[in-house]
Amino acid sequence: MKVGVIGTPNKDTVILPDRRKVSTWGGVVYNILPLAHYLRETGTVLPICPVGEEVFADFVQLIKHYENVLFEGLKSFTNRHNRVTLRCLSQDEKEETAELNLPPLTFEQIEEHLTDLDFLLVNFTSGRDLALEDLRQLRDKFSGPILLDVHSLTLGDPDSKGRRRLRVLRDWRDWLAGMDYVQFTWKEAASLTGQNKTTVSGLVEVADWLLQNHAKGVIVTRGSQGVYYFHSDEQGILKEEIPAFPIETMVDTTGCGDVFSAAFIYRLLCGHEGIEAVHFANRAAALKATFSGIGPWVA
């Protein structure tokens, strides 16, 4: 099995609710390392990522912790690498400031890496990871399954102080049509529905459209409230509600959604149905919340 991962590996500073600061690799790294862990005996992971020249050697050293992570999809740029600060206002709410310098990858930079992939994850960790036209070409040319994590597509450009805020993604149908699986958070859902507050009826409208336009499953992560999973059968749309997996101590939810998508894809590749993969991924994401950073994957 071979999984491609498109996205940006950010340099993160996480400020926890108790004001402790954690400096760590983040973004798509929370996909790459768990996938490499899950697939260490059965497959490989191919990051297709832009990386700033000044941190390129450090990033390669990081992913060398796993022999099944491949390097040929990395693209080095002279631009300063992306840096993100996440201030945790609560366990479920964060305030983001960002310095985004890396350009989007083009389809020409991606195309050669698609030929033997069994699954492709597209994670908009910066929101600028791919331009819409390049995503369209990718969708047209790649015949395997794709999971798209909406993530920072829902955030506007940084303001003069680097702050990013939720925006209405009015052309979300153009971005998400044709994807096999789509993942977003409860908060990000408001960006798609155009509502100030996410409602279940708004989610059903979004899920209905996606399921009628190729999607097999729609994942809505809800933090401490668990997960909604929308799929369909001959009788119509089904909404599964999976409660949060219980943990004793919650430390940092940064990266939980990314770990979720990695675990979900792994379970699908093992031959399980979508709903069982959601249960597995729900547990994996909860366990990520018990620590901050990426330490357990590189210890």
N, C-alpha and C positions, 0 to 999 in steps of 0.2 A: 504494500500500500504506500502511496505517495501523496502527501497533502501539500498544496501550495498555499502560501499565506501572503496576501497583499496588504500592506499597511505601513505605518511609520513607527519605528522604535524610539519613542520620546525619552529624553532625559528628564526625569520627574523629581520634583521636591514636594513631598506630601507633608502637610502640617496637620497633625492629628488633633482631635478635640482637646486633648490635654496639653496642646501647644508643642509637643515634641516634633522635631523635623526629621524626616527620613528621606535621604537622597538615594535614588535608585533608578535603574532602567525601568521604563514603563511602556505604555502603549501596546504595540503588537507583540512585545516581548512576553506579555501575559498569555498570548496564544501559542507562541513558538515553543517555549520551554515546557508547558504542560503537554502539548502534543508530542514533543520529543520524548517526554517521560512515558506517556501512554504507548507510543509506537516503538519503544526502544528495542523490542524483540521482533517486531513484525513489519516495520515500515520506516519511511524517511519523511522529513519535513523540509520543504524548500521555501525559505523566506524570499519574497520578491519585494525588496524594500529600498528606499532611498536612505543613505547614511552620509552624514557630514564627514568630510575628509579628516577633520581633527579628532574624531572619535572612532573612525573606522576600525583601527587596529584593536581598540578596546572592545568594540562590539563583536568582532570576530573572535576574540579571546573568550568573551562571554558565552557565545553559542557553541564554542568548542568543547564545552562541558559535556555535550552529547555528540557521539560519533555519528548519529543518524541525522544530524542537521547539515544540509548542503549549503554551499557558499556562492554558487554561480549566479544566483538571482539577486545578489546585493549590488547596488549601484552607488558608487562613490561620487559625491558632489563637493565642490569647493565651498559651497554655502555653509555658514555656521549651522550646526545641527539644531533641530527643534528642542526647545526647553519649555516645560510646563510646570506651573505651580498649582497644586490642588490644596485648597484650604477646606478641611472637613468641618463644616458647621454643625453637622450631626452625623450619625452613622449612615443616613440615607441621602444627605444633601451636601454638595460640594460647590465651592466657588472657584472658578478656574481663571488663571491668567496665563498667557502663552506668548512665546516668541517663536513665530513660525517662519522659517527661512527656506526650507527645502521645497523644491518644485514638485508638482505631480509627476508620477511616472506616465510615460506615453505607452500606447498599445504596442508600438514598435519595440520598446524596451522589455515588454512582457511576453510578447507572442512566442518567442523561441522556447520559453519555459513551460508552455502549456501542453505539450504533445503527450506526455505520459503521466499526467496527474490523474489520480482517482477522485480527488475532491479539491475544491478551491474555496478558500475563505477570503472574503474581501471585507476588511475592517477599516472603517473611516476614522482612524484614531486621531488624525489631524483635521479631517474634514476637507483636506486638499489633496488627498492621496491619489485620486484619479479625477480627470475631467469627465464630464458626462459623455462626451462623444467617444472617449477612449473606453469608458465602461460599456457603452453600447457595442463597440467592436468586440470587446472581450466576451460579452454575452452572446454575440452572434457566432463567434469563432470557436468558443470552448463548448464542447458537447457534454461534459461531465456536470455533476451537481455543483451548485454554488450556494453558499450561505453568505448573505450580506448583513453585516452588523452596521446599522444606521449611525450610531455613535455620534461623532462630532459633525456630521452633515447637518445636524439640527442647531449648531452653534453659529452665530455670526462671526465676522472678522474681529480680531482684537481691536479694542478702542485705544486711545492715546496712552492709557495706562496698562495695556495688555489684557484687559478684562474681556471675557467672552460671555455672551448671554444667549439664551434660547431665542430662536427665531422661528417664524412660520416657514416651513419648507413647501412652498406652493407647488413646485413641480415634482413632488415626491413620486408620483406615478411614473414619470420618466426615469427616475433613478431606480425604482424598485421593480418595475415590470419585468417578468421573465426569470426572476430569481427563484430558486427551488426552496430556499428557506430565508426568512427575513427575521432579524432580531433587533429589538429596541427596548428601551426602558419605559417604565410607566410615565416618567417625566418627559422623555423624548416623544412619547405618543402625542402630547399636546401640539408639538411642532407639525405633526402629520395631519391631525384633525382640524387644526386651525382654531382650537378652543383654548380659552384661558386655563381651563382645568380639564384633565383627561376624564372622560366618562366611558363606561362600558359600551354604551350605544355607539359612541364615536369609534371605539376600538373595533366593534363588530363591522362597521362600515368599511374601515380600512382593511380588516382581515378578509371580508367578503370580496373586496376588489382584488386583493392579492391572490386569493385562492382561485378566483376566476381567471387570473392571468399568470398561470403556470405554477404558483407556489404550492408546495406540499404541506408546509407548516409555517405558522407565524408565532414567534416567541416574544412574549412581553414579560421582561423581568421586573419584579416589584420590590426588590430589596427584602426587608424584614417581613413583607406580606406574601412572599413566595413568587410563583410564576403562573401566568396564563399561557396556555398553548392552544392555538386555534388550528384546526384541520377540518377536513370535510369527508363525508361519505355520500352514498346515494340519497340520503335523507336531508342533507344540507350541512351547514356549518356546525361543528362541535367545539365547545369551549371547555377545555379541561382546566381546573384550578388546582394547582399543586401547592400545598403550604410550604413555608420556609422550613428547611431542615434545621432541627434544633442544635444549637451549639452552646457551650457553657460561657465562653468569653468572646465577645466581639471586639476586635482590635482595629481593623481597617478594611473597608469594603472596596478600596481601589483595586481594580483588576478583576473583580468578581465576575463581571459580565463577560470579560474576555476568556477567563478560565471556563465559564459556562459553555461558550461556543466551541472551545477546544474539546471539552469532554463530550459535548453533544455529537460533534463530528466523529470522534473516535468511536463512540457507541454505535452510530449509524454504520460505520465501516465494519464493525463487528457483526453486522447483520440484524441488529435490533430495530424494532419499530420506533417511530418518532416519539411516542409518549413514553416509552421505556427509556429512551435516550434523554428525554427531558428530566426524568426522575434522577438518573445517574448524574447529569450535569448540575442539577439543583444541589445535590450533596457536595459535588466538587467545588462549586462556587461558595457554598457555606463554609467549607473548610479553609478556603483562601481568606475569608474574613477573620480568621483566628490569628493572622500575623500580617505584618506590613512588609512590603518589598518582595523580593524574589529569592530570598535566602534558602528556603528548603529545596529549591530546584537546582541550586548550584553549590550546595554544601559538599 
